[in-house]
Structure formats: C-alpha cells, structure tokens
Amino acid sequence: MAVYVSADRIREAITHLGSSRAKRTSLFDFLIVKRTLAIKRSDAVAIAESEPAFIEALNEVGLSGTDDRDRLYFNPFAVNEEGKTGYRPARYRSNGTNSTISGVPWQTVIELTSTKPRQASLKPGYLQHLSKLILAANDKPLPRLADFAVWYWRQQDVEPLIAGADSTNVRMQRLVDEVVARFQLSSDELEILFDEGIGEDDSTPVFVSEPPPVDQYLPQKTESAVPSHEALSEVSFDLIAALAAKNFVILTGPSGTGKSRAALKLAEALQRLQSDSLKGPLFAFIPVGPDWTTPKRLLGFRTPFGKERKLSGGEVSHESYEITDCVRLLLRASHPDAADVPHFLIFDEMNLSHVERYFAPFLSLMEASAIVDSEGELALIGSDDLKLISAVLDDVDPSTPEADAARTLLAQGKSLLFPANLFCIGTVNVDDTTYMFSPKVLDRSHVIELGSERPSSYLVPDRQRELGGDIAVSIADQVLRTAIGERESKSNAVTNASTMLDRLTAQGFSDEEISLIREQTIKTLDGCYDLLSPVGFAFGYRASKEVFAYVTAWLAISTASGADKSALMQRWYSGLDKAVSQKLLPKLHGNRRSLGESLSALAAFLAGADENSVPPAAYTLGSNSKIGITAEGRFPVADKFEESRRKLLSMNDRLNAVGYVSFVS
C-alpha cells in the first residue's frame, strides 16, 4: 500500500523552513549543488541546463508540481519572500543556481573551473565559510532537517523506505537518513546548517495513502504589501546597475521627477526583504543644509558639554560625542553580521552646500578603500573617537545594534572605515540656491538624469515604470551583494579595466562575444576621448574603468533578470550608452567659444558617423585646427546610443540658444 507525506505536514514544513535562519536563496542552491554532485558521483559537475544531473537535482529539490511556467519551481526557504512567495520561473534552470554560485560571496565555498562548461566543486576549507554564506545572523532557529526531508519527499511514495516502522518518529528518521545519504551531507555540514532533532507533533497527520494535491500545501502567490499604495516588489534597473558599478550615484533632474522616491523605494524594498535578519534600519535619509561646511554634520564631533557619565574609575565626565544618523548607519553597516547587507546613505538636495567640503572624507575613502587594504589610517572615524562613541552608546542603551557594532569594532582593533556594503545616493536640484559639482565629485560618481514626464506616465497605474525599467527586488539584492563581495575582494582593482568583462563567462557569454564587446567599448572610449580632450574634457583611467564596470554589471543584471542572451547581444549597446551618459557626459560644460561644435560632433560619432559624414563627427578648433574621427575610428553600428545622443543634441541646442550649457541644468 502506497504511503505519502500529508499536505498538512508539507505545509507545516514550508512554514518552518521559511521562518528559519536560512537565507532565502543560499541554502536552496547549496542543496541543489550537493545533490547534483551526488547524482553525478563526481567531485565536480557543471551546474548548467545542459547537465542532466543538475536538472534532476533541481527538479527533486524545487519542482513545484504546477503547470505554471512562472511558478515551475518552489523554494520553501523563501516562502516569506514578498511578491514571489518562494516561486521561481522556468528560466531558473538557466540563470538561477548557476548565476548564484558564480557570485563573489560564493567564492569561499564553491570553486569553478575556467573550462566550458565550468565545473563546480566544493572549495577546500569551505566549511569554515558555510555558516556566513547560508545562515542569517539573527535569533531564529536553524532549519530542521526533518522539515526539509518532508519537502523533499513530497508527492513520492515513501512506503519502501518506512516499511516495518511502527512509530511516526521512526518513519521520519528513515526519511531523514535517506535524504542525508542522497545529498551526501557530511556530519560537519549537518551540524552547521540544520537542527537534526526528530520530534513529530501527533496533532498533525504526517502520512496518508494518496498523494496530496499541490494546491493543498503550496502557498498562494501573493502581491507585495503596498506602503503608500506603492508595491515594493520591483525597483529601478538603472539605479541598481549604477550602484553595482559604483557605490556613489547622483540623481539629477527637475524638482518633482521622483529622484528621492527612486532612492527611498529601493532602500525600503531591501529593508522589507531583509526584515528577518536586520538589527536596525539599513538606510538613513539625510536632508543637506546650506550651512554644511565641514564633515561634522555627517561624522559628528566631540563635545565637552554632554550628559554626565560615570567612568570606569568612578570619576565623572561630561565629555560626549554628537552621534549623527550617518554615524549610526555606518556602525550598523560595519557590524560583521551585516557585512554582506547593502546599506544606504540617501542625501536629499545634496548640492545645497559644497559637496567637496562636507563629503570630503567619503570622496577620498570610497576610492581608496576599493584599492588598498586599510588598517585604520584611512578611517572615517579614528579609534579614539570610536571609543568615546562606544562609551556614549553603552551609557544610553548597550543593547542597540550601534552599540554592539562599536564594541565589536574596538574588540577587533578597528576604526570606523568606509564599509564595502555602503552605497551613497544623492539627489540634486539646480537653481540659484545650489552649487555645481566639481570634477572630483563627478569623477567618483555615476550621474543619472531623470527627466520630467507626461502626467499619464505616472497617473495611469498600467503605465508606471521604474527608472530604466523594473528589476525584482530579490535580484537587486543579489546584485548588490555580489558588488559588495567584489569590493571586499578588491576585484575591481585591475590594471586593465577591459578584463572586467571576462566575468561575463559566468553568465554564459562566449569568448568571441566578450571580445566583440571589449573591442567596441574601447573604440567608443577612444572616439569620445579624441573629440572631448581638445576642448578640455579629457578623461582618465578611472572613467574608462567605470565604463567597463557598468557595462559588465548591466549585462550580468540583464541576464539575471531573464533576458535572452542572443537578444541581449543585439542590444548590449544600451548598457554602453548609459555608461557614456552617466560617466563621460556629466563633466561637460562651457560657453559657445570653448565648446564650439564638439557636442554635435560627439553626437554624430555616437550615431556611427566619421569626419566625412553628414553631419560630421568633426569640428574646427580655433582658426584652422580640425578635430575629427577617421573612417577607421568610426563606430561600426549606426544609430545606437540614443540616450547619450539625445542629451548631447539637447545640450547643443541650449548652447546655441543661451551661449552656455552644462550637463546638470
């Protein structure tokens, strides 16, 4: 007689797994890798759609049993995930587990070969990194191995496994033992990842004689809750791509175009996604004042007029520290338990004061921290001030996450640095009360321009779109975590920026495709340089590197979002277009005499023209010096770069009309 696990027990298992310490994606994908290795009976295996062992493992661990391709797979650890409720679409076969394990956070656990298809294996010493990768730093219980076994055996006749077992607990132990054997889970892995206890509640029927319908235990796919009537399940693609390439993004545009909304929506969406593991807010909204002339408004300062405190020796002190919201966020972001969680400083009207003055330490350290390992000399706040901050926080409430973070940093002998998981977003309005950005600021940021839109684009719900299109917040979270890992590993500190594109092999791009992207990106940079340097806007290695970083991120994110790779190769120029618009154009400014026809020439080059075309990618500098793009330097594909060309032509029109123009105007 056939025996199946009941719908009630499977539903209970899903609830328990979704409420455990397991991170929503990591344990699911780790178990798929383990099962694939076991099926293949090998120490290394391709985690790819072309590998039958991987497809078999994915189906065993995740197949939902529904016919809906948008809900083909189900991850029980992610049942509380807003918007998707744990479901994964059919394309998870091609850009799910394989994309996840290619990310930097997995490099301490999974080793990937450079051959194609890339073979995945467990890295020597991976056990010491397994907990950080897979478990959240909170007080929730470990996932129960019995609950995962219940999920694994869904819809399967388990009678051969439990035959002769009298009690429910003995039957369950047999199911668990078989799972351990099938996944080849070691005792160390079990101890790190699972609660191995067996103790079934008799109030829930565990076994039945018929396979239960899937709709009796799978959750309904729910829509995201909507604060202020706005769903948080999707965020801005452009903003995520820019942040993945650079941890400082400036949003500019007319007042009321949604700059603050875009930044806050991203932060709030990630806050909600991480709500089960966070110990405090992951963002701080900071309105900039016109009187900000020093970093004190952000980093605080010592004061002799604080609240009376008793020191360890019994003496009384009034020395205190003005702890700002910025300092509190820096502390939360610097806690070891939050090392891979994105945190955000959101500056409202960032240019109401001189950014170079109040933001100077951040500008210096965000660049230096990406290149060198800091041992305290590059700190935002030194150890002496951190000791005082810790004492003040402990005196008020030692249980806060900020107080805990300060104590932890001091115990490790560290100062308060610029953490790799900190992202800065500034909104900018331009009028008579604001200041323009210096080249130093623009060099260290991506600048995204938000234009005004027709009312129907934001008043009609079906037409509402995020900046640059939508991206699921769960994918955005993974993208930013990968970017954090890359910053921690200093993987962007390369001597040849174009080699960043080699990371796209993890997304299935061939060497030939990567070479094409590399060659045409270099040709674009050369053409822009040749036309801009004569009028005083030459750019250096940093700008070129960040163009390559953006293109790499844009393509990786597009692939993770489900874009077809062959179609993506037809439109990858869109990513390069945005990189040019965000990195090379924002520094352009000047009068008619200094700029001449350089803007229209650059627009023509980006349209595929050379110096002999009409209109020409050329201009005259002075009385007889002609600057232009030769036929060999011509971009091979015409009429791409729509965003950059539109901006350049708009700037050129304004230059001709009023005699002066700047990118931010």
Stockholm file with secondary structure:
# STOCKHOLM 1.0

chainA/1-665         MAVYVSADRIREAITHLGSSRAKRTSLFDFLIVKRTLAIKRSDAVAIAESEPAFIEALNEVGLSGTDDRDRLYFNPFAVNEEGKTGYRPARYRSNGTNSTISGVPWQTVIELTSTKPRQASLKPGYLQHLSKLILAANDKPLPRLADFAVWYWRQQDVEPLIAGADSTNVRMQRLVDEVVARFQLSSDELEILFDEGIGEDDSTPVFVSEPPPVDQYLPQKTESAVPSHEALSEVSFDLIAALAAKNFVILTGPSGTGKSRAALKLAEALQRLQSDSLKGPLFAFIPVGPDWTTPKRLLGFRTPFGKERKLSGGEVSHESYEITDCVRLLLRASHPDAADVPHFLIFDEMNLSHVERYFAPFLSLMEASAIVDSEGELALIGSDDLKLISAVLDDVDPSTPEADAARTLLAQGKSLLFPANLFCIGTVNVDDTTYMFSPKVLDRSHVIELGSERPSSYLVPDRQRELGGDIAVSIADQVLRTAIGERESKSNAVTNASTMLDRLTAQGFSDEEISLIREQTIKTLDGCYDLLSPVGFAFGYRASKEVFAYVTAWLAISTASGADKSALMQRWYSGLDKAVSQKLLPKLHGNRRSLGESLSALAAFLAGADENSVPPAAYTLGSNSKIGITAEGRFPVADKFEESRRKLLSMNDRLNAVGYVSFVS
#=GR chainA/1-665 SS CCCEECHHHHHHHHHHHHTSSBCTTHHHHHHHHHHHHHHHTSSCEECSTTCHHHHHHHHHHHBCCCSCGGGSEECGGGTTCTTTTTEECTTHHHHTHHHHTTSGGGTTTEEECSSSSCEEEECTTTHHHHHHHHBCSSSSCCCBHHHHHHHHTTTSCCHHHHTTCCSHHHHHHHHHHHHHHHHTCCHHHHHHHCBCCCCCCTTSCCEESSCCCGGGTSCCCCCCCCGGGCCCSEEEHHHHHHHHHCSEEEEECSTTSSHHHHHHHHHHHHHHHTTTTCSSCSEEEEECCTTCCSTHHHHCEEESSCCCEECTTSCEECCEEECCHHHHHHHHHHSGGGTTSCEEEEEETGGGSCHHHHTHHHHHHHHHTTTSCCSSTTCSBCHHHHHHHHHHHHHHCTTSHHHHHHHHHHHTTCCBCCCTTEEEEEEECCSTTSCCCCHHHHHTSEEEECCCCCTHHHHSGGGCCCTTSEEEHHHHHHHHHHHHHHHHTTTTCCSSGGGGGGGGGGGTCCHHHHHHHHHHHHHHHHHHHHHHGGGTCCCCHHHHHHHHHHHHHHHHHHHHTTCCHHHHHHHTHHHHHHHIIIIISTTCEEEHHHHTTHHHHHHHHHTTCCTTSSSCSEEEETTTEEEECCTTTSCSSSSCCHHHHHHHHHHHHHHHHHSEEESCC
#=GC SS_cons         CCCEECHHHHHHHHHHHHTSSBCTTHHHHHHHHHHHHHHHTSSCEECSTTCHHHHHHHHHHHBCCCSCGGGSEECGGGTTCTTTTTEECTTHHHHTHHHHTTSGGGTTTEEECSSSSCEEEECTTTHHHHHHHHBCSSSSCCCBHHHHHHHHTTTSCCHHHHTTCCSHHHHHHHHHHHHHHHHTCCHHHHHHHCBCCCCCCTTSCCEESSCCCGGGTSCCCCCCCCGGGCCCSEEEHHHHHHHHHCSEEEEECSTTSSHHHHHHHHHHHHHHHTTTTCSSCSEEEEECCTTCCSTHHHHCEEESSCCCEECTTSCEECCEEECCHHHHHHHHHHSGGGTTSCEEEEEETGGGSCHHHHTHHHHHHHHHTTTSCCSSTTCSBCHHHHHHHHHHHHHHCTTSHHHHHHHHHHHTTCCBCCCTTEEEEEEECCSTTSCCCCHHHHHTSEEEECCCCCTHHHHSGGGCCCTTSEEEHHHHHHHHHHHHHHHHTTTTCCSSGGGGGGGGGGGTCCHHHHHHHHHHHHHHHHHHHHHHGGGTCCCCHHHHHHHHHHHHHHHHHHHHTTCCHHHHHHHTHHHHHHHIIIIISTTCEEEHHHHTTHHHHHHHHHTTCCTTSSSCSEEEETTTEEEECCTTTSCSSSSCCHHHHHHHHHHHHHHHHHSEEESCC
//
